[in-house]
Amino acid sequence: MTASRAALLYSALACLLYALVPTLTFPTPPLDVVEGFAWGRELQLGYTKHPPMQAWLLELTYRLTGGGTFGAYWLSALCAATGYFFIWRLARRLGLTDWQAFWSLVLTSVTFYFTLPMPEFNPNILQVPVWAGMMLFFHRALTNGRAIDWIVLGALAAFGFYTKYFVLLLVGTIGLYTLLFPDARRHLLSLGPWLCTLTCILLLVPHLKWLLDTDFLTLQYAASRSKPAAGIVGHIFNPLNFLGAQIGNHAGLFLVVLAGLGWTTLKDLRVRRAQSAAALHPPQDRFLLWFAFVPLTVVLLASAVSGNEFEHMWGTPMFVLSGMLAVRYLGLPNLWSYPRRALAAAIAIQAVFLGILFGQAVLEPHWKTKQTRIHYPGREVAQELSRIWKAETGTELAYVAGDMWSAANVTLFAPSRPSMFYLHSLELSPWIDLDDVQKKGLMIVWRGDRDKPLNELLAFYPEAVRDGSRTFPSAASGSIPDVRVNWMIVQPGEVATQAQK
């Protein structure tokens, strides 16, 4: 079998299984997916937490599947597949052989971000093909100098900004590379980079206007997610903690390398690597090392200087070159003592993570004694609340307010797909037309045993008490406890327009 066919078979099978397992076993999508579906219903240019691309794509799958939620899992698989394709193409462009490109793909695929998190389609997952594609088309633009490559690079950058602002890190890395190295800097005298910049800016104009209109809502959220250091220790601990997490996320890669090299080869690796080293190609090696390490270095320095604790999952797109790096500088696959063992280890790692996903959905409910997201009876809750609303008001439920999980599930699964009025806040839900809410009323939803809604809702309705509550069994049989859902109906004309002081 040729390397290209092996790569296609391996990546296609992995992507297929990571889509099929949750499609067949997850009763309810994970948190980020439910949120995304709730936002996507509004088709806005931005949302509370993120730019709009994830929500747009989820809404597209919702409509294409006739209201199904399984499209989210296939979007994740498509992101991984596209990322693998770009990794393959970039590896070949950087001078790696076809079998080296195959192993680059395999080693990348066993890093944590390409395994267990895959079913939770979110902006982190969506960034994977964006980062890999931007690196590929930047390299194409540098070597070919064609305007089309620069334009595609600009379009990908804009797509990245519509996905998550974290792509600014890669844009800055590309810009710095262009300025520092003469063979890249010479392109500034051509139209290419300027076409790239113009394309990106033009595509971003609608979103930039939305940011201005909403007082930079998503940037406020991003700032709130970083946790400042409590003291000088945080400036040291937080970057080391982030680095340690990223190293840990490469455990699968390390295991495959160890299985393929064997202990004897590993001990003599430096000598054997020097003996079998391929001729160096400075521009290609510089490109690989630059994009493998500069983004990570910037994040670590930013954390050290600011003391902020960055979310570990922000590292998802930063390591698409990890497999390529291992292949290039460990002399693989030439130094494999046991290539079949390496491939078997990679397949075993994938099987373990797929087994964990299956276990979470099917087996975990038999011993779990806490409620879980994927076993939340979202559809049953939404349908019952819709029935109660219609029986009380004679109309279809149009608006639901509450915390993200409680309200978003109603938005996703209720037959009328009510708009989510997140925490009853116009600042957090800029798509809401308060006059229309006043005409149609809304339902406030929350979970738990308290008879009053969340404090954020009490600020608008100080005397609020639930109109009713009901317990719903978990979406899977077993020991997971029932969930109590509470509701309060706010009749048309009685909707609070501002918080009470």
C-alpha positions in Angstrom: 0.0 0.0 0.0 1.3 3.5 -0.8 1.8 6.1 1.9 -0.9 8.3 0.5 -3.5 5.5 0.5 -2.4 4.5 4.0 -2.8 8.1 5.2 -6.3 8.3 3.6 -7.4 5.0 5.1 -6.1 5.8 8.6 -7.4 9.4 8.8 -10.8 8.5 7.2 -11.3 5.6 9.6 -10.3 7.7 12.6 -12.6 10.6 11.6 -15.5 8.3 10.8 -15.3 6.6 14.2 -15.0 9.8 16.2 -18.2 11.0 14.5 -20.1 7.7 14.7 -19.5 6.9 18.3 -21.2 10.1 19.7 -23.8 10.0 16.9 -25.0 6.6 18.0 -24.5 6.9 21.8 -24.7 10.5 23.0 -28.3 11.3 24.2 -27.6 15.0 24.4 -24.7 17.0 22.9 -21.9 18.4 25.1 -22.1 21.9 26.6 -20.3 23.9 23.9 -22.4 22.2 21.2 -25.7 23.0 22.9 -24.6 26.6 23.4 -23.6 26.9 19.8 -27.0 25.6 18.6 -28.8 28.1 20.8 -26.7 31.0 19.4 -26.9 29.8 15.8 -30.7 30.0 15.9 -30.2 33.8 15.9 -27.8 34.0 12.9 -25.9 37.0 14.4 -22.5 38.4 13.5 -21.2 37.5 17.0 -22.4 36.1 20.3 -21.8 36.3 24.0 -18.6 34.2 24.1 -17.3 33.9 20.6 -17.4 35.1 17.0 -20.1 33.5 15.0 -18.6 30.8 12.8 -19.1 27.8 15.1 -22.8 28.8 15.7 -23.4 29.4 12.0 -22.1 26.0 11.0 -24.1 24.3 13.7 -27.2 26.1 12.5 -26.5 24.9 9.0 -26.3 21.3 10.1 -29.5 21.7 12.1 -31.4 22.8 9.0 -29.8 20.3 6.7 -30.6 17.4 9.1 -34.2 18.5 9.8 -33.5 19.5 13.4 -30.9 16.8 14.2 -28.0 17.5 16.6 -25.6 14.9 15.3 -24.2 17.2 12.7 -22.0 18.7 15.3 -20.0 15.4 15.6 -19.5 15.3 11.8 -18.3 18.9 11.8 -15.6 18.0 14.3 -14.7 15.0 12.1 -14.6 17.3 9.0 -12.3 19.7 10.9 -9.9 16.9 11.8 -10.0 15.5 8.2 -9.3 18.9 6.7 -6.5 19.4 9.2 -4.9 16.1 8.3 -5.1 16.9 4.6 -3.3 20.3 5.2 -0.7 18.6 7.5 0.0 16.0 4.7 0.4 18.7 2.1 2.6 20.9 4.2 4.8 18.0 5.2 5.4 17.2 1.5 6.1 20.8 0.7 8.7 21.0 3.5 10.6 18.2 1.9 9.4 15.2 3.9 8.9 11.9 2.0 5.4 10.5 1.6 6.0 8.0 4.4 7.3 10.7 6.6 4.1 12.7 5.9 2.1 9.6 6.8 3.8 9.3 10.2 3.5 13.1 10.7 -0.3 12.6 10.4 -0.4 9.6 12.6 1.7 11.1 15.4 -0.4 14.3 15.4 -3.6 12.2 15.5 -2.7 10.6 18.8 -2.2 13.9 20.6 -5.0 14.6 23.1 -6.7 17.4 21.1 -7.4 15.0 18.2 -9.0 12.4 20.4 -11.3 12.8 23.5 -12.4 16.4 22.9 -13.5 15.7 19.3 -17.2 15.3 19.9 -17.5 18.8 21.5 -17.4 20.9 18.3 -16.4 24.3 19.4 -14.1 27.2 18.3 -11.1 25.3 19.5 -11.8 22.3 17.2 -12.7 24.6 14.4 -9.4 26.4 14.6 -7.4 23.2 13.7 -8.0 23.3 9.9 -7.6 27.1 10.0 -4.1 27.0 11.6 -2.9 24.1 9.4 -4.4 25.7 6.3 -2.9 29.1 7.0 0.6 27.6 7.5 0.2 25.7 4.2 -0.9 28.6 2.1 1.7 30.9 3.7 4.4 28.5 2.6 2.8 28.2 -0.8 2.7 32.0 -1.1 6.3 32.3 -0.1 7.6 29.7 -2.5 5.3 30.3 -5.5 4.5 34.0 -5.1 1.1 33.6 -6.6 -1.6 36.1 -5.8 -4.2 33.4 -5.3 -2.2 31.9 -2.5 -2.0 35.2 -0.7 -5.8 35.8 -1.2 -6.6 32.4 0.2 -4.4 33.1 3.2 -6.3 36.3 3.8 -9.6 34.5 3.5 -8.5 31.8 5.9 -7.3 34.4 8.4 -10.7 36.1 8.2 -12.4 32.7 8.7 -10.1 32.3 11.7 -11.2 35.6 13.2 -14.8 34.6 12.7 -14.0 31.5 14.6 -11.9 32.7 17.6 -9.7 35.7 18.1 -6.9 33.4 19.2 -5.9 33.2 15.5 -4.4 36.6 16.0 -1.5 34.7 17.6 -0.9 32.9 14.3 -1.4 36.1 12.2 1.2 37.8 14.3 3.6 34.8 13.9 3.2 35.0 10.1 3.7 38.8 10.1 6.8 38.5 12.2 8.3 35.8 10.0 7.7 38.0 7.0 9.5 40.9 8.5 12.4 39.1 10.0 13.6 36.8 7.1 14.9 38.4 3.9 13.5 35.6 1.6 10.0 36.3 3.1 10.5 40.1 3.4 11.1 40.5 -0.3 7.4 39.7 -0.9 6.4 43.0 0.7 7.5 44.6 -2.5 4.9 42.6 -4.4 1.1 42.8 -4.3 0.7 39.5 -2.5 0.8 40.4 1.2 -1.3 43.5 0.6 -3.9 41.5 -1.2 -3.9 39.1 1.7 -4.4 42.0 4.2 -7.1 43.6 2.1 -9.0 40.3 1.7 -8.9 39.7 5.4 -10.0 43.2 6.3 -12.9 43.4 3.8 -14.3 40.0 5.0 -14.0 41.2 8.6 -15.8 44.5 8.2 -19.3 43.2 9.1 -18.0 41.6 12.3 -15.9 44.6 13.2 -19.0 46.8 13.0 -20.9 44.3 15.2 -18.1 44.5 17.8 -18.4 48.3 17.9 -22.2 48.1 18.2 -22.0 45.6 21.1 -19.2 47.4 23.0 -16.8 44.5 22.2 -18.9 41.9 23.9 -16.8 38.9 22.9 -13.5 40.6 23.9 -15.0 41.2 27.3 -15.7 37.5 27.7 -12.2 36.6 26.5 -10.7 38.9 29.1 -12.9 37.4 31.8 -11.7 33.8 31.0 -8.1 34.6 31.8 -7.4 34.4 35.5 -4.9 36.9 36.9 -2.2 35.8 39.3 -2.7 36.2 43.0 0.9 37.0 43.5 4.4 36.6 42.2 4.1 32.8 42.3 1.4 33.0 39.7 3.8 34.6 37.2 5.9 31.5 37.5 3.3 28.8 38.1 0.8 29.7 35.5 3.0 29.5 32.4 4.6 26.3 33.7 1.2 24.9 34.4 0.1 25.6 30.8 3.4 24.2 29.4 3.0 21.1 31.5 -0.5 20.5 30.3 0.6 20.8 26.7 3.4 18.3 27.3 0.9 16.0 28.9 -1.4 16.3 25.9 1.4 14.8 23.8 1.5 11.6 25.9 0.1 9.5 23.0 2.7 10.8 20.7 5.5 9.9 23.1 4.0 6.4 23.6 3.9 5.7 19.8 7.5 6.9 19.4 8.7 4.8 22.3 6.8 1.7 20.9 8.3 2.2 17.4 11.9 3.0 18.5 12.2 0.4 21.2 14.4 0.9 24.3 17.7 0.0 22.6 17.2 2.4 19.7 16.1 5.1 22.2 19.3 4.8 24.2 21.4 5.2 21.0 19.1 7.7 19.4 21.5 10.5 19.2 24.2 8.5 17.4 21.9 6.7 15.1 20.1 10.0 14.3 23.4 11.6 13.3 24.2 8.6 11.1 20.9 8.6 9.2 20.1 12.3 9.2 18.8 13.6 5.9 20.4 16.7 4.4 19.2 19.8 6.1 17.2 22.4 4.2 17.5 25.5 6.3 14.5 27.4 5.0 12.2 24.4 5.5 13.6 23.7 8.9 13.3 27.3 9.9 9.7 27.4 8.8 8.9 24.2 10.8 10.6 25.3 13.9 9.2 28.8 13.8 5.6 27.8 13.6 6.0 24.9 16.0 7.5 27.0 18.8 6.9 30.8 18.4 3.1 30.7 19.1 3.8 28.6 22.3 6.6 30.9 23.3 4.4 34.0 23.0 1.7 32.4 25.1 4.2 31.4 27.8 5.8 34.8 27.9 2.3 36.5 28.0 1.4 34.3 30.9 4.6 35.0 32.7 4.5 38.8 32.2 0.8 39.2 33.0 0.4 36.4 35.5 -2.8 35.2 33.7 -3.8 31.6 33.8 -4.7 30.6 30.2 -7.2 27.9 29.5 -5.3 24.7 28.6 -7.7 24.0 25.7 -6.6 27.2 24.0 -3.6 25.1 22.9 -5.8 23.0 20.6 -4.6 24.4 17.3 -1.1 25.2 18.3 0.3 21.7 17.9 -0.8 20.6 14.4 3.0 20.4 13.6 3.9 18.1 16.5 3.9 14.9 14.4 5.9 16.6 11.7 8.4 17.9 14.2 8.9 14.4 15.7 9.4 12.8 12.3 11.8 15.4 11.1 14.1 15.5 14.2 13.9 11.9 15.3 14.8 10.6 11.9 11.5 8.7 11.5 10.5 6.4 10.0 14.1 5.4 9.1 14.9 4.8 12.8 11.9 2.8 13.6 13.0 -0.5 15.0 9.4 -1.7 15.1 7.2 0.2 12.6 4.3 -2.2 12.9 4.4 -1.8 16.7 4.3 2.0 16.3 1.3 1.8 14.1 -0.4 -0.8 16.5 0.3 1.6 19.4 -1.4 4.5 17.5 -4.4 2.3 16.7 -4.5 1.1 20.3 -4.5 4.7 21.6 -7.3 5.7 19.3 -9.2 2.6 20.4 -8.8 3.5 24.1 -10.1 7.0 23.6 -13.0 5.8 21.4 -13.7 3.3 24.2 -13.7 6.1 26.8 -16.2 8.0 24.7 -18.4 4.9 24.4 -18.0 4.2 28.1 -19.0 7.8 29.0 -22.2 7.5 27.0 -23.3 3.9 27.6 -21.5 2.5 30.7 -20.9 5.5 33.0 -24.6 5.9 33.9 -24.5 2.5 35.6 -22.1 3.8 38.3 -22.2 7.6 38.0 -24.0 9.3 40.9 -23.9 12.8 39.6 -25.7 14.4 36.7 -23.8 14.7 33.4 -24.2 17.0 30.4 -24.6 14.3 27.8 -27.3 12.4 29.8 -29.3 15.5 30.5 -32.9 14.9 29.3 -32.9 18.1 27.3 -35.5 17.0 24.7 -38.0 15.8 27.3 -37.5 19.0 29.4 -38.0 21.3 26.4 -41.1 19.5 25.2 -42.7 19.5 28.6 -42.0 23.1 29.2 -43.4 24.0 25.8 -46.6 22.0 26.6 -47.0 23.8 29.9 -46.5 27.2 28.3 -49.0 26.5 25.6 -51.6 25.2 28.1 -51.1 28.4 30.2 -51.0 31.0 27.4 -52.5 29.4 24.3 -49.4 30.5 22.3 -46.1 28.9 21.2 -43.1 29.6 23.5 -41.1 32.4 21.9 -38.5 33.3 24.6 -36.7 31.5 27.4 -34.5 33.1 30.0 -32.1 31.5 32.4 -28.6 30.1 32.8 -26.9 28.9 29.7 -27.4 25.2 30.0 -31.0 25.3 31.2 -32.1 27.9 28.6 -30.0 26.6 25.7 -31.5 23.1 25.9 -35.0 24.6 25.6 -33.9 26.7 22.7 -32.4 23.6 21.0 -35.1 21.0 21.6 -38.4 22.9 22.0 -40.6 22.5 18.9 -40.9 26.3 18.5 -37.2 26.9 19.0 -37.6 29.9 21.4 -34.9 32.6 21.4 -32.5 32.4 24.4 -32.6 35.5 26.5 -29.4 34.6 28.4 -29.7 35.7 32.0 -32.4 38.2 31.0 -29.5 40.5 29.9 -29.7 42.6 26.8 -26.0 43.1 27.0 -25.4 39.3 26.9 -28.2 38.8 24.3 -28.0 41.7 21.9 -30.2 39.9 19.4 -33.2 40.3 21.7 -36.0 42.7 20.7 -37.4 43.7 24.1 -40.6 45.1 22.6 -41.3 41.7 21.0 -40.6 39.9 24.3 -43.1 42.2 26.0 -45.7 41.2 23.4 -45.1 37.5 23.7 -43.9 37.0 27.3 -41.2 34.6 28.3 -40.5 31.6 30.5 -37.7 31.6 33.1 -36.0 28.2 33.6 -33.6 27.0 36.2 -32.5 23.7 37.7 -32.2 22.6 41.4 -34.2 22.6 44.6 -34.4 26.3 45.2 -37.9 27.9 44.6 -36.4 31.1 43.3 -34.5 31.7 40.0 -30.8 32.7 39.8 -29.7 35.9 41.4 -29.2 37.5 38.0 -32.9 36.9 37.3 -34.0 38.0 40.7 -32.5 41.4 39.9 -35.3 41.8 37.4 -38.0 40.0 39.4 -37.2 40.4 43.1 -40.4 38.6 44.2 -40.1 35.8 41.7 -41.1 32.3 42.8 -41.4 29.3 40.6 -44.8 28.5 39.1 -43.9 24.9 39.0 -41.2 22.2 39.0 -40.8 18.7 37.9 -38.2 16.0 38.1 -37.0 14.3 34.9 -35.1 11.0 34.8 -31.7 10.9 33.2 -31.6 10.2 29.4 -29.8 6.9 30.3 -30.9 4.2 32.7 -28.7 3.7 35.6 -27.7 5.5 38.8 -27.5 9.0 37.5 -30.0 11.0 39.7 -33.1 12.8 38.3 -32.8 16.5 37.5 -35.3 19.0 39.0 -36.4 21.7 36.5 -38.2 24.8 37.7 -40.1 27.4 35.6 -41.8 30.7 36.0 -44.1 32.2 33.3 -43.9 35.9 32.7 -47.0 36.9 30.9 -47.0 39.4 28.0 -46.9 42.9 29.2 -45.2 41.9 32.5 -41.7 41.5 31.3 -39.2 43.5 33.3 -37.3 46.1 31.2 -34.5 46.7 33.7 -33.0 45.4 36.9 -34.6 46.6 40.1 -32.4 48.5 42.5 
